[in-house]
């Protein structure tokens, strides 16, 4: 059996299992779009965790879980007479062909940057009112900021040089510091802090760093080092001084806990 046939058979098997579960399992029969939504978000984050760990066995499992959810939504939609799984897949295929004229047409592109630019132009021609309309409102703020910057870049709303972006970071830090020193309102300080974060995310994008991934790496490093402190503390942490805990923190660093 060739790989295409194996993939086709496996996909159809999953669809048939979903149909069985929807018809025969009390839990699956009870689910709605709304009840499944949070579970889908959770599965997406589990896939994200597996990717960060580079655990391909886990990635494989989480891809399967997410695929089941997508089939689940399509099954519920078909029950309501809204659309079928085949229609959803065909629509995606049509969209991909339309938005890749350099593959399925006679358009020439120099690199991936031109592909992204053409993608955004085609979306606007399709009736999208804004280049930002495809950015979900419920995205985590760091990811949303990165995606908005990526989107507006495609239509030329972008700094020319990385030094300009760094100057903007310093400018925003100065404005935040000024707001704190001058005891501005908490709302003003929060706004200035947000400007600093947005500028830093933009700078990260210019130097090839995704803020969400970078921050999560730091989160995990902090977690491992703090757990080292907890595991090696000679007395309850509440009875230790900051200097004593900092000594264990530096010991964690010396032990290569990154």
C-alpha positions in Angstrom: 0.0 0.0 0.0 1.4 3.4 -1.0 1.6 6.3 1.5 -1.3 8.2 -0.1 -3.6 5.2 0.2 -2.6 4.6 3.8 -3.3 8.3 4.6 -6.6 8.1 2.9 -7.6 4.9 4.7 -6.5 6.3 8.1 -8.5 9.5 7.6 -11.6 7.6 6.5 -11.2 5.3 9.5 -11.1 8.3 11.9 -14.2 9.8 10.2 -16.1 6.5 10.6 -15.1 6.3 14.3 -16.3 9.8 14.9 -19.6 8.9 13.3 -19.9 5.9 15.6 -19.1 7.9 18.7 -21.6 10.6 17.8 -24.3 8.1 17.4 -23.5 5.7 20.2 -21.5 7.4 23.0 -23.5 9.5 25.5 -20.6 12.0 26.0 -20.0 12.5 22.3 -23.7 12.8 21.6 -24.0 15.6 24.2 -21.3 17.8 22.8 -21.9 21.1 21.0 -19.8 23.7 19.2 -19.6 25.7 22.4 -18.8 22.8 24.7 -16.0 21.6 22.4 -14.4 25.0 21.9 -12.4 25.1 25.2 -11.3 21.6 24.8 -10.0 22.4 21.3 -8.1 25.4 22.7 -6.6 23.1 25.3 -5.6 20.5 22.7 -3.9 23.3 20.7 -1.8 24.3 23.6 -0.9 20.7 24.3 0.4 20.5 20.7 2.3 23.7 21.3 3.9 22.2 24.4 4.9 19.1 22.5 6.5 21.2 19.8 8.5 23.2 22.3 9.8 19.9 23.8 10.5 18.5 20.3 8.7 15.3 21.5 7.6 13.8 18.2 5.7 11.0 19.7 3.6 13.5 21.6 3.3 15.8 18.6 1.9 12.8 16.6 -0.6 12.1 19.3 -1.7 15.8 19.6 -2.1 16.2 15.9 -4.4 13.2 16.0 -6.4 14.8 18.8 -6.8 18.1 17.0 -7.8 16.3 13.8 -10.5 14.5 15.7 -11.9 17.8 16.9 -12.0 19.2 13.4 -13.9 16.2 12.2 -16.2 16.5 15.2 -17.1 20.1 14.3 -17.8 19.1 10.7 -20.0 16.2 11.9 -22.1 18.5 14.1 -22.4 21.1 11.2 -23.6 18.3 8.9 -26.2 17.3 11.5 -27.5 20.9 11.4 -27.5 21.0 7.6 -24.9 23.8 7.6 -22.0 22.1 5.7 -20.3 18.8 5.3 -16.7 17.8 6.0 -16.1 17.4 2.2 -17.4 21.0 1.7 -15.0 22.3 4.3 -12.0 20.5 2.8 -12.9 21.5 -0.8 -13.3 25.1 0.3 -9.8 25.0 1.9 -8.4 23.4 -1.3 -10.0 26.1 -3.5 -8.6 28.8 -1.3 -5.1 27.4 -1.3 -5.1 27.1 -5.1 -6.4 30.6 -5.4 -3.8 32.1 -3.0 -0.9 30.3 -4.6 -0.9 31.5 -8.2 2.9 31.1 -8.2 2.3 27.3 -7.8 -1.0 26.8 -9.7 -0.8 29.8 -12.1 1.7 31.8 -14.0 2.8 34.3 -11.3 6.5 34.5 -10.5 7.8 35.2 -7.0 11.3 35.9 -5.8 11.0 34.6 -2.3 8.7 33.8 0.6 8.3 37.6 1.4 6.6 38.1 -2.0 4.4 35.0 -1.3 3.2 36.7 1.9 2.6 40.0 0.2 0.6 38.4 -2.6 -1.4 36.4 0.0 -2.5 39.6 1.8 -3.4 41.3 -1.5 -5.5 38.4 -2.6 -7.3 38.3 0.7 -8.3 42.0 0.3 -9.5 41.3 -3.3 -11.6 38.5 -1.8 -13.5 41.0 0.2 -11.6 41.3 3.5 -12.1 44.8 4.9 -8.7 44.9 6.6 -5.3 43.2 6.5 -5.9 42.6 10.2 -9.3 40.9 9.9 -7.7 37.5 9.9 -6.1 37.9 13.3 -8.4 36.2 15.9 -9.5 38.4 18.8 -8.9 35.6 21.3 -5.3 35.1 20.5 -2.9 35.5 23.4 -1.7 39.2 23.4 1.9 38.4 22.6 1.0 36.3 19.6 -1.6 38.7 18.5 0.9 41.6 18.5 3.4 39.6 16.5 0.7 38.5 13.9 -0.6 42.1 13.5 2.9 43.3 12.9 3.5 40.5 10.4 0.2 41.3 8.6 0.8 45.1 8.3 4.4 44.5 7.1 3.0 42.9 3.9 1.4 46.2 2.8 4.6 48.2 3.6 3.8 49.4 7.1 7.2 48.6 8.4 10.5 50.1 9.6 13.3 50.1 7.1 16.1 49.1 9.5 16.4 47.2 12.7 18.2 50.2 14.3 15.0 52.2 13.9 13.1 49.6 15.8 15.6 49.6 18.6 15.4 53.4 18.8 11.6 53.0 19.2 12.1 50.5 22.0 14.4 52.9 23.8 11.9 55.8 23.2 9.0 53.7 24.7 11.1 52.7 27.7 11.9 56.3 28.3 8.2 57.3 28.2 7.4 54.5 30.6 10.1 55.6 33.0 8.9 59.1 32.8 5.3 58.1 33.5 6.4 56.2 36.6 8.7 58.9 37.9 6.1 61.6 37.4 3.5 59.4 39.1 1.0 59.4 36.2 -2.2 57.5 36.5 -2.0 53.7 36.6 -3.9 53.6 33.3 -1.2 55.8 31.7 1.6 53.7 33.2 -0.1 50.5 31.9 -0.5 52.0 28.4 3.2 53.0 28.3 4.2 49.5 29.5 2.1 48.1 26.7 3.9 50.3 24.2 7.2 48.9 25.5 6.1 45.3 25.1 4.7 46.0 21.6 8.0 47.7 20.5 10.0 44.8 22.0 7.9 42.2 20.1 8.5 44.2 16.9 12.3 44.3 17.6 12.2 40.5 18.2 10.5 40.0 14.9 13.2 42.0 13.2 16.0 39.9 14.7 14.1 36.6 14.0 12.8 36.0 17.5 9.1 35.2 18.3 8.2 36.8 21.6 5.8 34.1 22.7 8.4 31.3 22.2 11.2 33.3 23.8 9.1 34.1 26.9 8.0 30.5 27.2 11.6 29.4 27.2 12.3 31.8 30.0 9.2 30.6 31.9 10.4 27.0 31.7 13.9 28.0 32.8 12.6 30.0 35.7 10.4 27.0 36.7 13.3 24.6 36.6 15.6 26.8 38.6 12.9 27.7 41.2 12.1 24.0 41.6 15.8 23.5 42.2 15.6 26.0 45.0 12.6 24.3 46.5 14.3 20.9 46.3 17.5 22.0 47.9 16.3 24.5 50.4 17.6 23.7 54.0 14.5 25.2 55.5 11.0 26.5 54.4 11.3 29.1 51.7 9.3 31.5 53.9 12.1 31.4 56.5 14.9 32.0 54.0 16.2 35.4 53.0 16.3 36.5 49.4 20.1 36.3 49.5 19.9 32.7 50.6 17.5 31.8 47.8 19.6 33.7 45.3 22.6 31.6 46.3 20.6 28.5 45.4 19.5 30.1 42.2 23.1 30.7 41.2 23.9 27.1 42.2 21.2 26.0 39.8 22.9 28.1 37.0 26.3 26.5 37.8 24.7 23.1 37.6 23.6 23.8 34.1 19.9 24.2 34.7 18.7 26.2 31.7 
